[in-house]
Structures are given as C-alpha cells and as structure tokens.
Amino acid sequence: MKSYASATDLVRTYSEIPSVEEALVTLDRAAVALGARRYRDALKLYLEGGYAMANVAERQANPKICNLLTSKGFETLNWCARLCDWIEGRVKEKHPRPGVHKVGIPVSNWDEDWVGPYLDEEEARRMCVLPGAFSAYRYEAIRGAPLDAYFQTLNVDLDVLGPFIGNMYLAEDRILSFEVVARKGCSWTMHYVKDAVARTDVPHDLVGLISQRKRWLNGAFFATLFSIWNWGRIYSESSHSFVRKSAFLMFYVYHLLYTAFGYFLPANLYLALYFIVFQGFQQNRLNFVDTSGYSQTVLDCVVYIYNLVYLFGLLMLIIIGLGNNPKHMKLTYYFVGAVFGVMMMMSSLVGVGIFFSSPATVNSIVVSILTIGVYFIGSALHGEMHHIFMTFTHYTALIPSFVNIFTIYSFCNLQDLSWGTKGLHDDPLLIASLDETEKGDFKDVIAKRRALEERRREEKQRMDNRKKNFEAFRTNVLLTWAFSNLILALFIVYFADSSTYMPVLYIFVASINSCRLLGCIGHWVYIHTSGLRAGFLDKSECGNGTGRYPQNSYVQLDEHYAALAEDQRTYASGRTNTSVRTNDINSVV
C-alpha cells in the first residue's frame, strides 16, 4: 500500500486515476495512511480528495446532482430529485442530533436551526447558505469556475489570498451559491427543501459555541460583503428574467440594510436596554411601577451602574478575546454571559409589563406582532410551533451572548482561520513539522541538515510576515467596528431620547421581519400549490437544463483563478516577476 506524506500528494495522483472505483480505493488507502496523524491532515485530505473526486466523477459518471451523505439519506435524495432542472441548489433542513440537552446552549442553537430557514430568503431564490448547511447542487451548474472557487483555498496560498478572502472562504458555501446564481448566461436558482432532513452536531456548552460561531460569523460577514460588492454581476452577466432580477433587487436592498443593522447590533442592543429599562426607571416611564418615591440620587445611580457594568463586560470580552482560547477562560465567559442574560430577561419582563399596562392601540399591536409574533406565525405556518415554545425563552436570554460575546470574539480573532470545532484547534499559521529520514554519508547528512534549516528559516520568515499582515488586518477591523458602535451609542444617548430612538428601532425591526414573514408566506404558498403549478407549466420546462449552460460562461472567472494560481506558483518558486498570466484553465491546480 502506498504511503502518502500529505493530502496534496494524494490529489496529484487523481489526474492519473482512470475510474471512480480506483479513486475510492486510493482515497481509502490514503485515509488509512493518515489515520495516525493529526486530524487536521485528515480533514485536508477529505477536502482535497472531494475536489479531486469531483473531477474524476465528471469524467466517468457525468453526475447531475452532487450531495454529501454521511448517513442514511435515501429520503433526502428523493426530495432533491423531485425538483426541476433549472434549480441549481437545494438547501435542506438541519436538525440537531437526537439526545441533545433540553436547556441552555443547545436549545438556543436549536432555535436557530429550526426557525431560521422558514423566515429567510427562499422566495428570492438566492439563499445565503448557513455555514455547514446540508445542501445539494446540480453539477451542471457548479462545474468549472464555481467549483474551482469553492476549493480555491486548497489551490492558492493564504499569502496570495490575503486576510479578507481567507476569512471570506470560511463560508465557502455562500460564495458557491452566489457564483452559481450570478453565473454568466445562466439562470440557476436555489430553493429550500423542508422535507429533506440532515442531522447536525449542536455545541453543548458556551465554549464550543464560541469556537463554532467565530468561524461562522467571520466567514458570513466577509462573504456578505463580497456578495454585496459583486451584486451587479447578477444584472450584467446572468440571464435571469426581469421579474427575477426585480426580486433580486429587493433582496439586495433588504440584505444591505440587514447587514448594516447587524454591524451596529451591539450598540443597538445597549441602547434598547438603556432606554426601555434603566432610563424608563429613572424618568418614571414604567407604567406598571411607580418610581417617583425614589430620590434622584438613587435613580441616577441605577443608570450609572448599568453603564459601568455593561462597559466593563464589553472590555472584559475584548481583553480575553485577544489571544486567549475560550476553554481557558470558561468561567469568565459564563459570568459575562450570565450578567448579560439577566439584563436581557429584565428588559423582556419590563417590555411585557409596559405592553399590558399601556392602552392597546393598533400601532402597538402591529409593531408587537411584526417584532416578536412573526417568529410564531412563521413556525405555525410550517407546523413547527412546538419548537418555538420549547426554545424561545432560552434563545431570548442568550441574545446578548450571541450579539456581544460571539461578535467580539470573532472580530478579535480574524487572523485565525482555523475551524474552531471538530477537534481542530491547530493554528494554520504554525509551521508544520518536517519529517525526513537522513540517509547517506556524513557530508550528505550535513548538507541535508543545512538545507532543512534554511527551508525552516525561510518558512518561519514567511509565516511571520503572514502573521503580521493578518494581525494588522484584525486590529484595523476591530478598531473600526468598536469605535463605530461606540460613536453611534454616544450620539444617540446625548442627542436623542427614548421617544425618538425607540420608534425608529421598532419600525426598522418590524420592516425587516415583515420582509422575512412575506418570504415565509410566499414559500408556504409555493409548496402548497405544486399541483396547481404543474397543471399550467409545460413539462418540457423541466428538462435537462439544455441551453442554460453556455460553454464559455465562466471564462472571466477562470482567468481570475488562473491568475491567482500563477501568483501562487510564482511565490512558491521564489521569483519576483508576477506579470505573466496564463488563461488556460488547466493551469489551475
């Protein structure tokens, strides 16, 4: 049995493998050979092997749909196959694995896995795929440049990609979905399939969730910026209909506002708690509690204590987020999460008290439905109401943790592109050990040792330069994000009041949730009118996608990735001239 020194050695052999059967045997043998090594190498083998396997499968089987199955999934394949051929991607529902705890962190994460897909972007047919989503793609749609883009981090060194693209490809599924929807000369779309179910591993503690969300948030944030910046490609290159492009335009505006709101979410969360609870207590605006009997000193101290505790909690998160592993600061994270959770539950109780003690008006009822009730309505439409009742309270209590702890830790570790879960805690910037057997006479051994030391010295210098660049990028982004949120919070506190800020916040949140609810209702109508639509649509429309895949539809992207590959080869060979480019797609390795 051949021994593979690394997963890359395996990939090089795929170009010489004539059949899928032999490719499977080779992959299995390499997995056995790497079984005693670090799990990170095994994962790299899995990713690179999957990329090479796709190329082998294309030559031999010419597949129509690509899907990864790790357990029994015949029902999933059945539901996927029932969709028409103009659909390039299917995003399926993720269920937590059986046996998860019914309280705390797993339940709050369960709430996202169950409720999120029903209210997202299904009706725009451009899904922002969740990291780690269970998805299937029509191979005809991803063949070529989109698939090369998906595996770009395996072919191009991080020194060439840079910190922005490196973080962006932590959410490679989102990049793949955008590349296919915006593909030149094509009109592929993505759909959500409720009846196709996959199991996911939900973190069981706060530390595991922090490590997972670091990769999720960083990848999603930069992938979103990439999609927003390149949104014009959908209108200039794709062949979607006018109606579909109009839907994409509305989705683009919604996505832009939602991203901006998410960027300033820590400041808005602080302001909401400040105006609803503590300033309301100070100014005797809580209708169900009379605070006029307290002295002004006591009322002012309540606000001061809130500001100090909140600010101290944020500073603690920034300090421990810079260079500390979450598992080493477990108690600190639990303490800060508990403090923020108490504040959030207090705010929720005060909000409920204000709602029931105030005179009911049409505006207050509508705003309440669109801010909170939309989650219950969306789940009820899809028959998942019981999950909301089981998880909503836990999720509400952990909202400050989701907003503050996860976001701060993510921005504090932008230089770290490791997975953070699956036992993968190795820093990709660390130098891999070189295991070489010394053979030959004394002079040969000395020469080999000197060459090895020189390579290690060059590798260390290269890693140090990369680390400096990534850490500088991390610092700039963190400072920009922190100061922009601080400036917004101070501006609202000193130049606005509750009567001005809170209605604007309610209207904005209600507008965002209204868009999500409309998409949820539209999807419900879509899945319940399949028989009616089948009677009006010509079955010939569900053909094999002929005419939807121009042969030269991805030339420009191919040139881009070929140029990146050329930079990679130039960098690796030590040359300085990077002006020579090749447009041959076969040069992308």
C-alpha positions as CSV (number, residue, x, y, z in Angstrom):
1,M,0.0,0.0,0.0
2,K,1.4,3.4,-1.0
3,S,2.1,5.8,1.8
4,Y,1.0,9.4,1.3
5,A,3.1,12.1,3.0
6,S,0.2,14.6,2.8
7,A,-3.2,15.0,1.3
8,T,-1.7,17.1,-1.5
9,D,0.3,14.0,-2.7
10,L,-3.0,12.2,-3.0
11,V,-4.6,14.9,-5.1
12,R,-1.7,14.9,-7.6
13,T,-2.4,11.2,-8.2
14,Y,-6.0,11.8,-9.2
15,S,-5.1,13.1,-12.6
16,E,-3.8,9.6,-13.3
17,I,-6.7,7.6,-11.9
18,P,-8.9,6.2,-14.7
19,S,-12.1,5.4,-12.8
20,V,-14.2,6.3,-9.8
21,E,-13.7,2.9,-8.3
22,E,-10.0,3.2,-8.3
23,A,-10.3,6.8,-6.9
24,L,-12.4,5.4,-4.0
25,V,-9.7,2.8,-3.3
26,T,-7.0,5.4,-3.4
27,L,-8.9,7.7,-1.1
28,D,-9.5,4.9,1.4
29,R,-5.8,3.8,1.4
30,A,-4.7,7.4,2.0
31,A,-7.1,7.8,4.8
32,V,-5.6,4.7,6.5
33,A,-2.1,6.0,5.9
34,L,-3.0,9.3,7.5
35,G,-5.1,7.7,10.3
36,A,-2.4,8.0,12.9
37,R,-1.6,11.6,12.0
38,R,-3.2,14.8,13.1
39,Y,-6.9,15.2,12.4
40,R,-6.2,18.4,10.5
41,D,-4.4,16.4,7.9
42,A,-7.2,14.0,7.6
43,L,-9.7,16.9,7.1
44,K,-7.4,18.4,4.5
45,L,-7.4,15.0,2.8
46,Y,-11.2,15.0,2.9
47,L,-11.5,18.4,1.3
48,E,-8.8,17.9,-1.4
49,G,-10.0,14.4,-2.0
50,G,-13.5,15.7,-2.5
51,Y,-12.3,18.2,-5.0
52,A,-10.3,15.7,-7.0
53,M,-13.1,13.1,-6.7
54,A,-15.5,15.6,-8.4
55,N,-13.1,15.9,-11.3
56,V,-12.9,12.1,-11.6
57,A,-16.6,11.7,-11.3
58,E,-17.2,14.2,-14.1
59,R,-15.0,12.2,-16.5
60,Q,-16.7,8.9,-15.6
61,A,-20.2,9.4,-14.4
62,N,-21.2,12.9,-15.6
63,P,-23.4,13.4,-12.5
64,K,-26.5,15.7,-12.3
65,I,-26.6,16.3,-8.6
66,C,-23.8,16.5,-6.1
67,N,-24.6,15.7,-2.4
68,L,-22.5,14.6,0.6
69,L,-24.1,11.8,2.6
70,T,-22.6,10.7,5.9
71,S,-25.5,8.5,7.0
72,K,-28.7,7.1,5.5
73,G,-30.2,9.6,3.2
74,F,-32.5,8.0,0.7
75,E,-35.5,10.2,1.6
76,T,-33.3,13.2,1.2
77,L,-32.2,12.2,-2.3
78,N,-35.8,11.5,-3.2
79,W,-36.9,15.0,-2.2
80,C,-33.9,16.5,-4.1
81,A,-34.7,14.7,-7.3
82,R,-38.3,15.9,-7.3
83,L,-37.2,19.5,-8.1
84,C,-37.0,20.8,-11.7
85,D,-33.7,21.0,-13.5
86,W,-33.5,24.8,-13.6
87,I,-32.9,24.7,-9.8
88,E,-29.2,24.5,-9.2
89,G,-29.1,24.2,-5.5
90,R,-31.2,22.8,-2.6
91,V,-30.6,23.9,0.9
92,K,-32.1,21.3,3.3
93,E,-33.2,21.5,6.9
94,K,-30.7,20.8,9.6
95,H,-32.0,19.0,12.8
96,P,-29.9,18.7,15.9
97,R,-28.7,15.2,16.7
98,P,-31.0,13.2,19.0
99,G,-30.2,13.3,22.7
100,V,-29.2,17.0,23.0
101,H,-30.0,18.7,26.3
102,K,-33.3,20.5,26.5
103,V,-31.9,23.6,28.3
104,G,-29.3,26.3,27.8
105,I,-26.9,26.5,24.9
106,P,-28.1,23.5,22.8
107,V,-31.7,24.7,22.9
108,S,-30.8,28.3,21.9
109,N,-28.8,26.9,19.0
110,W,-31.7,24.5,18.2
111,D,-34.0,27.5,17.9
112,E,-31.8,28.9,15.1
113,D,-31.6,25.6,13.2
114,W,-35.4,25.1,13.4
115,V,-36.8,28.6,12.9
116,G,-34.2,30.4,10.8
117,P,-34.8,28.7,7.4
118,Y,-38.6,29.4,7.4
119,L,-38.1,33.2,7.6
120,D,-35.1,33.6,5.3
121,E,-34.5,34.3,1.7
122,E,-36.3,31.4,0.0
123,E,-38.6,33.4,-2.2
124,A,-35.8,35.4,-3.7
125,R,-34.3,32.1,-4.9
126,R,-30.9,33.3,-3.7
127,M,-30.2,31.5,-0.4
128,C,-27.5,32.8,1.9
129,V,-26.4,29.3,2.9
130,L,-25.7,28.8,6.5
131,P,-22.2,27.6,7.3
132,G,-22.2,23.9,7.3
133,A,-25.5,23.7,5.6
134,F,-26.8,20.5,4.2
135,S,-27.0,21.3,0.5
136,A,-27.0,19.7,-2.9
137,Y,-26.0,21.3,-6.2
138,R,-26.7,20.4,-9.8
139,Y,-23.3,19.5,-11.1
140,E,-24.0,21.2,-14.4
141,A,-24.4,24.5,-12.5
142,I,-21.3,24.3,-10.4
143,R,-19.0,22.7,-13.0
144,G,-16.0,24.8,-13.8
145,A,-15.3,28.1,-12.2
146,P,-17.8,27.9,-9.3
147,L,-16.3,24.6,-8.2
148,D,-12.8,25.9,-8.6
149,A,-13.8,29.0,-6.5
150,Y,-15.3,26.7,-3.8
151,F,-11.9,24.9,-3.4
152,Q,-9.7,27.9,-4.0
153,T,-8.2,27.9,-0.6
154,L,-6.7,24.5,-1.4
155,N,-5.0,25.7,-4.5
156,V,-3.9,29.2,-3.6
157,D,-1.7,30.1,-0.6
158,L,-3.0,32.4,2.1
159,D,-0.2,34.8,1.4
160,V,-1.7,35.3,-2.0
161,L,-5.4,35.3,-0.9
162,G,-4.9,37.7,1.9
163,P,-6.9,38.1,5.2
164,F,-10.2,39.3,3.5
165,I,-10.5,36.5,1.0
166,G,-9.1,34.0,3.6
167,N,-11.9,34.9,6.0
168,M,-14.4,35.0,3.2
169,Y,-13.8,31.4,2.3
170,L,-14.6,30.3,5.8
171,A,-18.2,30.5,4.4
172,E,-17.4,28.9,1.1
173,D,-20.9,27.6,0.7
174,R,-22.2,31.2,0.4
175,I,-19.5,32.0,-2.2
176,L,-20.6,28.9,-4.2
177,S,-24.3,29.8,-4.1
178,F,-23.6,33.4,-5.2
179,E,-21.2,32.3,-8.0
180,V,-23.9,29.9,-9.4
181,V,-26.8,32.4,-9.2
182,A,-24.7,35.1,-10.8
183,R,-23.2,32.8,-13.4
184,K,-22.8,34.4,-16.8
185,G,-25.5,33.4,-19.3
186,C,-27.4,31.2,-16.8
187,S,-30.5,31.5,-14.7
188,W,-29.9,29.0,-11.9
189,T,-31.7,29.5,-8.6
190,M,-31.6,28.0,-5.1
191,H,-34.5,26.5,-3.1
192,Y,-35.2,25.5,0.4
193,V,-36.4,21.9,0.8
194,K,-38.2,21.3,4.1
195,D,-38.7,17.6,3.7
196,A,-35.0,16.8,3.3
197,V,-33.5,16.4,6.7
198,A,-30.0,16.2,8.0
199,R,-28.5,15.8,11.4
200,T,-26.1,18.4,12.8
201,D,-23.9,18.4,15.9
202,V,-25.1,21.2,18.3
203,P,-22.4,22.5,20.7
204,H,-23.4,21.6,24.3
205,D,-21.6,24.4,26.1
206,L,-20.8,28.1,25.7
207,V,-17.1,27.4,24.9
208,G,-18.0,25.1,22.0
209,L,-20.5,27.6,20.6
210,I,-18.0,30.4,20.8
211,S,-15.4,28.5,18.8
212,Q,-18.0,27.5,16.2
213,R,-19.5,30.9,15.8
214,K,-16.1,32.5,15.4
215,R,-15.7,30.8,12.0
216,W,-19.4,31.2,11.1
217,L,-19.6,35.0,11.8
218,N,-16.3,35.9,10.2
219,G,-17.0,33.8,7.1
220,A,-20.5,35.1,6.8
221,F,-19.6,38.7,7.3
222,F,-16.9,38.8,4.6
223,A,-18.8,36.6,2.3
224,T,-21.7,39.0,2.6
225,L,-19.5,42.0,1.8
226,F,-18.2,40.1,-1.3
227,S,-21.8,39.4,-2.4
228,I,-22.9,43.0,-1.9
229,W,-19.9,44.3,-3.8
230,N,-20.4,41.9,-6.7
231,W,-24.2,42.1,-6.8
232,G,-24.1,43.9,-10.2
233,R,-23.0,40.7,-11.9
234,I,-26.5,39.3,-11.5
235,Y,-27.8,42.0,-13.7
236,S,-24.9,42.3,-16.1
237,E,-24.0,38.7,-16.7
238,S,-26.8,36.3,-15.7
239,S,-29.8,35.6,-17.8
240,H,-32.5,35.7,-15.1
241,S,-35.9,37.1,-16.1
242,F,-36.9,40.7,-15.4
243,V,-39.2,39.6,-12.6
244,R,-36.5,37.5,-11.0
245,K,-34.0,40.4,-11.2
246,S,-36.5,42.7,-9.7
247,A,-36.9,40.2,-6.8
248,F,-33.1,40.1,-6.5
249,L,-33.0,43.9,-6.3
250,M,-35.5,44.0,-3.4
251,F,-33.5,41.2,-1.7
252,Y,-30.3,43.2,-2.3
253,V,-31.8,46.3,-0.5
254,Y,-33.0,44.1,2.3
255,H,-29.7,42.4,2.6
256,L,-27.8,45.7,2.6
257,L,-30.0,47.1,5.4
258,Y,-29.8,43.8,7.4
259,T,-26.0,43.8,7.2
260,A,-25.8,47.4,8.3
261,F,-28.1,46.7,11.2
262,G,-26.1,43.6,12.2
263,Y,-22.9,45.6,12.1
264,F,-24.3,48.1,14.6
265,L,-26.2,45.5,16.6
266,P,-24.1,45.7,19.8
267,A,-24.8,49.4,20.0
268,N,-28.5,49.0,19.3
269,L,-28.8,46.3,22.0
270,Y,-27.2,48.5,24.5
271,L,-29.5,51.4,23.6
272,A,-32.6,49.2,23.7
273,L,-31.8,48.0,27.2
274,Y,-30.8,51.6,28.3
275,F,-34.0,53.3,27.1
276,I,-36.5,50.5,27.9
277,V,-35.4,49.6,31.4
278,F,-33.0,52.0,33.1
279,Q,-33.9,55.3,31.7
280,G,-37.6,54.4,32.0
281,F,-36.9,53.6,35.7
282,Q,-35.1,56.9,36.1
283,Q,-37.8,59.0,34.4
284,N,-40.8,57.1,35.9
285,R,-42.0,55.9,32.5
286,L,-42.7,52.3,33.6
287,N,-46.4,52.3,33.7
288,F,-46.7,49.3,36.0
289,V,-44.1,50.6,38.6
290,D,-44.2,54.0,40.3
291,T,-40.6,55.2,40.8
292,S,-41.5,58.7,41.8
293,G,-40.9,57.8,45.5
294,Y,-37.2,57.2,45.0
295,S,-34.7,60.0,45.3
296,Q,-33.0,61.4,42.3
297,T,-29.6,60.1,43.5
298,V,-30.9,56.5,43.6
299,L,-32.5,56.9,40.1
300,D,-29.2,58.3,38.7
301,C,-27.1,55.6,40.3
302,V,-29.2,52.9,38.6
303,V,-28.3,54.3,35.2
304,Y,-24.6,54.8,36.2
305,I,-24.4,51.2,37.5
306,Y,-25.9,49.8,34.3
307,N,-23.5,51.8,32.1
308,L,-20.4,50.7,34.2
309,V,-21.4,47.0,34.2
310,Y,-22.2,46.9,30.5
311,L,-19.0,48.8,29.6
312,F,-16.9,46.6,31.9
313,G,-18.4,43.5,30.4
314,L,-17.5,44.6,26.9
315,L,-14.0,45.5,27.9
316,M,-13.6,42.1,29.5
317,L,-14.7,40.4,26.3
318,I,-12.2,42.3,24.2
319,I,-9.3,41.7,26.6
320,I,-9.9,37.9,26.9
321,G,-10.8,37.6,23.2
322,L,-7.3,38.8,22.1
323,G,-5.1,35.8,22.2
324,N,-6.9,33.6,24.7
325,N,-8.5,30.2,24.0
326,P,-12.2,30.2,25.1
327,K,-11.7,26.9,27.0
328,H,-9.1,28.6,29.2
329,M,-11.5,31.4,30.1
330,K,-14.6,29.3,30.5
331,L,-15.7,30.8,33.9
332,T,-15.2,34.3,32.7
333,Y,-17.4,33.8,29.6
334,Y,-20.1,32.1,31.7
335,F,-20.0,35.0,34.2
336,V,-20.3,37.7,31.5
337,G,-23.0,35.7,29.7
338,A,-25.0,35.3,32.9
339,V,-24.8,39.1,33.6
340,F,-25.9,39.9,30.1
341,G,-28.7,37.3,30.3
342,V,-30.1,38.8,33.5
343,M,-30.2,42.2,31.8
344,M,-32.0,40.7,28.8
345,M,-34.6,38.9,30.8
346,M,-35.2,42.0,32.9
347,S,-35.7,44.0,29.7
348,S,-38.1,41.4,28.4
349,L,-40.2,41.4,31.6
350,V,-40.2,45.2,31.6
351,G,-41.3,45.2,28.0
352,V,-44.1,42.8,28.7
353,G,-45.2,44.8,31.7
354,I,-45.3,48.1,29.6
355,F,-47.2,46.4,26.8
356,F,-50.0,45.0,29.1
357,S,-50.2,48.1,31.3
358,S,-50.4,50.6,28.4
359,P,-53.6,51.3,26.5
360,A,-53.8,49.0,23.5
361,T,-53.6,50.8,20.1
362,V,-53.5,49.5,16.6
363,N,-49.9,50.6,16.1
364,S,-48.6,48.9,19.3
365,I,-50.3,45.7,18.4
366,V,-49.0,45.7,14.8
367,V,-45.4,46.5,15.9
368,S,-45.5,43.8,18.6
369,I,-46.7,41.2,16.0
370,L,-44.0,42.2,13.5
371,T,-41.2,42.3,16.0
372,I,-41.9,39.2,18.1
373,G,-45.0,37.5,16.7
374,V,-43.5,36.9,13.3
375,Y,-41.5,34.0,14.6
376,F,-44.5,32.3,16.0
377,I,-46.5,32.9,12.8
378,G,-43.8,31.6,10.6
379,S,-43.3,28.5,12.6
380,A,-47.1,27.9,12.8
381,L,-47.4,28.0,9.0
382,H,-44.9,25.2,8.7
383,G,-46.2,23.1,11.6
384,E,-43.2,23.7,13.9
385,M,-44.9,25.7,16.6
386,H,-43.9,23.4,19.4
387,H,-40.2,24.1,18.8
388,I,-40.8,27.8,19.4
389,F,-42.4,27.2,22.7
390,M,-39.6,24.9,23.8
391,T,-36.7,27.1,22.8
392,F,-37.8,30.8,22.5
393,T,-37.2,31.6,26.2
394,H,-33.6,30.2,26.2
395,Y,-32.8,32.0,22.9
396,T,-34.1,35.3,24.3
397,A,-32.0,35.0,27.4
398,L,-28.9,34.3,25.3
399,I,-29.4,37.1,22.7
400,P,-26.8,39.4,24.4
401,S,-24.3,36.5,24.4
402,F,-25.0,35.9,20.7
403,V,-24.5,39.6,19.9
404,N,-21.7,40.6,22.3
405,I,-19.7,37.5,23.2
406,F,-19.7,35.8,19.8
407,T,-19.2,39.0,17.7
408,I,-16.4,40.4,19.9
409,Y,-14.5,37.1,20.0
410,S,-14.9,36.8,16.2
411,F,-13.5,40.2,15.4
412,C,-10.7,39.7,17.9
413,N,-9.6,36.5,16.1
414,L,-9.8,37.5,12.4
415,Q,-6.2,36.4,12.0
416,D,-7.2,32.8,13.0
417,L,-8.6,30.8,10.1
418,S,-8.9,27.5,11.9
419,W,-12.2,25.7,12.0
420,G,-12.6,26.0,15.8
421,T,-14.6,22.8,16.1
422,K,-14.3,19.1,15.2
423,G,-11.2,18.9,17.4
424,L,-9.4,21.3,15.0
425,H,-7.6,23.7,17.3
426,D,-4.3,23.9,15.5
427,D,-3.3,27.4,14.3
428,P,-2.9,27.2,10.5
429,L,-0.1,29.8,10.8
430,L,2.1,27.4,12.8
431,I,4.9,25.7,10.9
432,A,4.3,22.0,10.1
433,S,7.0,19.7,11.3
434,L,9.2,18.2,8.6
435,D,9.8,14.5,9.0
436,E,12.6,13.4,6.8
437,T,14.9,10.4,7.0
438,E,18.6,11.2,6.9
439,K,20.4,8.8,4.7
440,G,23.8,8.8,3.0
441,D,27.3,9.6,4.2
442,F,28.4,12.3,6.7
443,K,28.7,15.1,4.1
444,D,25.3,14.3,2.7
445,V,23.7,14.4,6.1
446,I,25.3,17.7,6.9
447,A,24.2,19.2,3.5
448,K,20.6,17.9,4.1
449,R,20.5,19.4,7.6
450,R,21.7,22.8,6.3
451,A,19.2,22.7,3.5
452,L,16.5,21.8,6.0
453,E,17.5,24.6,8.4
454,E,17.4,27.0,5.5
455,R,14.0,25.9,4.5
456,R,12.7,26.2,8.0
457,R,14.2,29.7,8.3
458,E,12.5,30.8,5.1
459,E,9.3,29.2,6.2
460,K,9.4,30.9,9.6
461,Q,10.0,34.3,8.0
462,R,7.2,33.8,5.6
463,M,4.9,32.7,8.4
464,D,5.9,35.7,10.5
465,N,5.2,38.1,7.6
466,R,1.8,36.5,7.1
467,K,1.0,36.7,10.8
468,K,1.9,40.4,10.9
469,N,-0.3,41.1,8.0
470,F,-3.2,39.2,9.3
471,E,-2.9,40.7,12.8
472,A,-2.7,44.2,11.4
473,F,-5.9,43.5,9.4
474,R,-7.5,42.1,12.6
475,T,-6.6,45.2,14.6
476,N,-7.8,47.7,11.9
477,V,-11.2,45.9,11.5
478,L,-11.7,45.6,15.3
479,L,-10.9,49.2,16.0
480,T,-13.2,50.4,13.1
481,W,-16.1,48.2,14.3
482,A,-15.7,49.1,18.0
483,F,-15.4,52.8,17.6
484,S,-18.2,53.0,15.1
485,N,-20.5,51.2,17.5
486,L,-19.3,53.5,20.4
487,I,-19.8,56.7,18.4
488,L,-23.4,55.6,17.4
489,A,-24.3,54.8,21.1
490,L,-22.9,58.1,22.4
491,F,-24.6,60.1,19.6
492,I,-28.0,58.5,20.4
493,V,-27.6,58.9,24.1
494,Y,-26.6,62.6,24.1
495,F,-28.6,63.9,21.0
496,A,-31.8,61.8,21.1
497,D,-34.2,60.4,23.6
498,S,-36.5,57.4,24.0
499,S,-39.4,58.9,22.2
500,T,-37.2,59.4,19.1
501,Y,-34.9,56.3,19.1
502,M,-37.3,53.6,20.1
503,P,-40.0,54.2,17.4
504,V,-37.3,54.2,14.8
505,L,-35.8,50.9,16.1
506,Y,-39.3,49.3,16.3
507,I,-40.1,50.4,12.8
508,F,-36.8,49.1,11.4
509,V,-37.0,45.8,13.1
510,A,-40.7,45.4,12.1
511,S,-39.8,46.2,8.4
512,I,-37.0,43.6,8.4
513,N,-39.3,41.0,10.0
514,S,-42.1,41.9,7.6
515,C,-39.9,41.0,4.6
516,R,-38.9,37.7,6.3
517,L,-42.6,37.0,7.0
518,L,-43.6,37.7,3.4
519,G,-40.9,35.3,2.2
520,C,-42.1,32.7,4.7
521,I,-45.7,33.1,3.5
522,G,-44.6,33.0,-0.1
523,H,-42.7,29.8,0.4
524,W,-45.7,28.2,2.2
525,V,-47.9,29.1,-0.8
526,Y,-45.3,27.8,-3.2
527,I,-45.0,24.4,-1.6
528,H,-48.8,24.0,-1.2
529,T,-49.6,24.9,-4.9
530,S,-47.3,22.4,-6.5
531,G,-50.1,20.5,-8.1
532,L,-51.7,23.7,-9.4
533,R,-48.5,24.9,-10.9
534,A,-47.8,21.5,-12.5
535,G,-51.1,21.9,-14.5
536,F,-50.0,25.2,-16.0
537,L,-46.3,24.6,-16.6
538,D,-45.2,22.7,-19.6
539,K,-43.3,19.6,-18.5
540,S,-40.7,20.4,-21.2
541,E,-39.5,23.2,-19.0
542,C,-38.2,20.6,-16.5
543,G,-35.8,19.2,-19.0
544,N,-32.1,18.6,-18.5
545,G,-31.1,22.2,-18.4
546,T,-30.2,22.4,-22.1
547,G,-29.4,25.9,-23.2
548,R,-28.8,27.1,-19.6
549,Y,-25.1,26.3,-19.5
550,P,-23.1,28.2,-22.2
551,Q,-19.8,26.5,-22.8
552,N,-17.8,29.8,-22.3
553,S,-19.9,31.2,-19.4
554,Y,-17.1,31.2,-16.9
555,V,-14.1,32.3,-18.9
556,Q,-13.6,35.5,-16.9
557,L,-13.7,33.8,-13.6
558,D,-11.3,31.1,-15.0
559,E,-8.9,33.8,-15.9
560,H,-9.2,35.2,-12.4
561,Y,-8.5,31.9,-10.7
562,A,-5.7,31.1,-13.2
563,A,-4.1,34.4,-12.3
564,L,-4.2,33.6,-8.6
565,A,-2.7,30.2,-9.3
566,E,0.1,31.8,-11.3
567,D,0.8,34.1,-8.3
568,Q,0.9,31.1,-6.1
569,R,3.4,29.2,-8.3
570,T,5.5,32.4,-8.6
571,Y,5.5,32.9,-4.9
572,A,6.4,29.3,-4.2
573,S,9.2,29.3,-6.7
574,G,10.8,32.4,-5.2
575,R,10.5,34.5,-8.4
576,T,9.6,38.2,-8.3
577,N,8.1,38.6,-11.8
578,T,4.3,38.0,-11.4
579,S,3.2,39.9,-14.6
580,V,3.0,36.8,-16.7
581,R,-0.5,35.3,-16.6
582,T,-2.0,32.2,-18.2
583,N,-5.6,31.9,-19.3
584,D,-5.5,28.1,-19.6
585,I,-8.0,26.7,-17.1
586,N,-5.9,23.5,-16.9
587,S,-3.2,25.6,-15.1
588,V,-5.4,25.9,-12.0
589,V,-4.1,23.0,-9.9
